[in-house]
């Protein structure tokens, strides 16, 4: 079941990101139990990048060692942040 759900999320993510340009505003998709945020970024934007959704955020490190990697022959990096929706009932 989990593998099937992850495959479905990957398929939806690929379809959404295929029509996005690097550094456009992130897209958030929410279901009853899950929130995921999708974006495409240029490598130059990754250092210290904050990806936000209604249910939280994820921040990449700012330190210089975080930007020492190479993105092999790519002009963009796709990012997915998946979060469960926690109800306060």
N, C-alpha and C positions, 0 to 999 in steps of 0.2 A: 504494500500500500504506500509506504513512504517513498519507495523508488518511483512508483507511478506518479505520485504527486510532484516529486522533484523533476521528473521528465516533463510533466505538463507545465510547470513553472518555467523551465528552460525553453520550451517551445514558445510560450507566450512572450518571454523576455526577448528571444531572438527575433520574433516578428515585430515587436515594438521598436527595438533598437535598430533594426535594419533600415528604418526610415528616419532615424535621428541623425543630426549633425553633431560633431564634437562640441562640447561646451554649451549646448542648449540646456534649458531648465530641465531638471529631473522630472520624471513622471511617476506618480504614486498610484498604485492599484490596491484596492482594499476589498476584502471579502469579510464575512462575518467573523472569521477566526484568524485571518492572516493579512498582513500589510507588506507589500514589497515596493521598493523604490528602484527605478531603473534610470541610468544615465550613461552617456558616452562622453569621455573627457580626453583632451589632449594630454600627453604625458607631462607637459609643463604645469598643468593645473593640479597634479596629484599631491604635491607636497603640502600638507596641512589642510587638505580638502575636507570639508564637512558635508556629509550627505544627510539631509534631514527628511523626516516624514512626520505625520501627525502623532506617531507612537514612539518616537525616539530619534536618535541620530547616531552616526558613526563618523569618527574623525580619524583621518590618516595622520601619522606623525609629522611633525614639522622639522625635526632634526635633519641635518645634512645627509646623514647616512641613509635615510629613507629614499633619497632621490638618486642614489648611486647606481641603481639598476638600469638596464637598457630594455627598451620595449622593441624587440627585434622586428625591424622593418614595418612597424605599425605606426600610423599617425594618430591612433586613438586607442583608448582602453575602455572596455565596457564594465560598468559597476552595477552590482545587484545587492541591495540590502533587504533581507527578509526578516520580519519580526512577527512574533505572535501577538495577537490583540488580547490583552488581559482585561477582563471585565471586573469592575469594582462593585459587583452586586451583593 
